[in-house]
Amino acid sequence: MSKFSDFAHLGTTTHESVAETTAPPVPTAPPEPVVEEYVPPVEAPPTPPVYENPLDDMPVSTAPEVPAVTEAFSVDDLQWMSKIKLEEIGRSLGIELDRRLSQPKLVRQIKEVIEQQQD
């Protein structure tokens, strides 16, 4: 019975039973099954395919080749050349020019080297 029905002196309802029932006994758990761990057979890994790189037979450059300036130029024409052309001429003369400098400064450097080589 519920506490309310006891307090109100009411009888039992249909869902309440007079006799308290006990829970049925819980059956014992069956023993756990024995699980054997699967160990896959050890096999050798497959061999990778042989790949021949066609680039292996190509020659490799060891030093950058500086193209020689084949055109003849006059000292007076230097002032009309671009910085890139002046840099190529400077490399052919054996100096490295800094293209961050202005074009007239590059021309001046090349003229100084040409004058030193003529002396």
C-alpha positions as CSV (number, residue, x, y, z in Angstrom):
1,M,0.0,0.0,0.0
2,S,1.1,3.5,-0.5
3,K,1.6,5.9,2.3
4,F,-1.3,8.1,1.1
5,S,-3.8,5.3,1.1
6,D,-2.6,4.3,4.6
7,F,-3.0,7.9,5.8
8,A,-6.4,8.3,4.3
9,H,-7.6,4.9,5.5
10,L,-8.4,3.8,2.0
11,G,-8.4,0.3,0.8
12,T,-6.0,-1.1,-1.7
13,T,-6.3,-0.4,-5.4
14,T,-6.0,-2.8,-8.2
15,H,-2.4,-2.1,-8.9
16,E,-1.5,-2.6,-5.2
17,S,-1.3,-6.1,-3.9
18,V,-1.9,-7.1,-0.4
19,A,0.8,-9.6,-0.1
20,E,4.2,-8.3,-1.0
21,T,5.9,-10.4,-3.5
22,T,9.6,-11.1,-3.6
23,A,11.6,-10.8,-6.8
24,P,12.3,-14.1,-8.4
25,P,15.8,-15.4,-7.7
26,V,18.4,-14.1,-10.2
27,P,20.0,-17.0,-12.0
28,T,23.7,-17.1,-11.8
29,A,25.7,-15.8,-14.7
30,P,27.0,-18.4,-17.0
31,P,30.8,-18.7,-17.1
32,E,32.4,-16.4,-19.6
33,P,33.5,-18.1,-22.8
34,V,37.1,-18.6,-23.4
35,V,38.2,-16.3,-26.2
36,E,41.4,-17.2,-28.0
37,E,43.3,-14.4,-29.6
38,Y,43.7,-14.7,-33.4
39,V,47.3,-14.5,-34.5
40,P,47.6,-14.1,-38.2
41,P,50.3,-16.1,-39.9
42,V,53.5,-14.1,-40.5
43,E,54.1,-13.5,-44.2
44,A,56.9,-11.7,-45.9
45,P,55.8,-8.3,-47.2
46,P,55.4,-8.1,-50.9
47,T,58.3,-6.8,-52.8
48,P,57.7,-3.3,-54.4
49,P,57.9,-3.1,-58.2
50,V,61.2,-2.0,-59.6
51,Y,61.0,1.5,-61.0
52,E,63.6,2.8,-63.3
53,N,63.8,6.6,-63.3
54,P,64.5,7.9,-66.8
55,L,66.1,11.0,-65.3
56,D,68.9,8.9,-63.8
57,D,70.7,8.7,-67.1
58,M,70.5,12.4,-67.9
59,P,73.6,14.5,-67.4
60,V,73.7,16.9,-64.4
61,S,75.1,20.4,-64.6
62,T,77.7,21.1,-62.0
63,A,78.3,24.8,-62.5
64,P,76.0,27.4,-64.0
65,E,77.1,28.3,-67.4
66,V,77.3,32.0,-68.1
67,P,76.5,32.7,-71.7
68,A,79.2,34.8,-73.3
69,V,78.2,38.0,-74.8
70,T,78.8,37.4,-78.5
71,E,77.7,40.8,-79.7
72,A,80.3,43.5,-79.9
73,F,79.3,46.6,-78.0
74,S,80.8,50.0,-77.8
75,V,81.3,51.9,-74.5
76,D,79.1,54.7,-75.8
77,D,76.2,52.2,-76.3
78,L,76.2,51.1,-72.7
79,Q,74.1,54.1,-71.6
80,W,71.2,52.8,-73.8
81,M,71.3,49.2,-72.5
82,S,69.0,47.7,-69.9
83,K,70.1,46.7,-66.5
84,I,69.8,43.0,-67.4
85,K,71.9,43.4,-70.5
86,L,74.5,45.4,-68.5
87,E,74.5,42.6,-66.0
88,E,75.3,40.0,-68.7
89,I,78.1,42.2,-70.1
90,G,79.5,42.5,-66.5
91,R,79.5,38.8,-66.1
92,S,81.3,38.3,-69.4
93,L,83.9,40.8,-68.1
94,G,84.2,38.9,-64.8
95,I,82.3,41.1,-62.4
96,E,78.9,40.8,-60.7
97,L,76.8,43.8,-60.9
98,D,74.0,44.7,-58.4
99,R,70.8,45.5,-60.4
100,R,69.4,47.3,-57.4
101,L,71.8,50.2,-58.3
102,S,70.7,52.7,-60.9
103,Q,71.5,52.1,-64.6
104,P,74.0,55.0,-64.8
105,K,75.9,53.5,-61.8
106,L,76.1,50.1,-63.5
107,V,77.4,51.8,-66.7
108,R,80.0,53.6,-64.7
109,Q,81.2,50.3,-63.0
110,I,81.5,48.6,-66.4
111,K,83.4,51.5,-67.9
112,E,85.9,51.3,-65.0
113,V,86.5,47.6,-65.5
114,I,87.0,48.1,-69.2
115,E,89.5,50.9,-68.5
116,Q,91.4,48.7,-66.0
117,Q,91.6,45.8,-68.5
118,Q,93.0,48.1,-71.2
119,D,95.8,49.4,-69.0
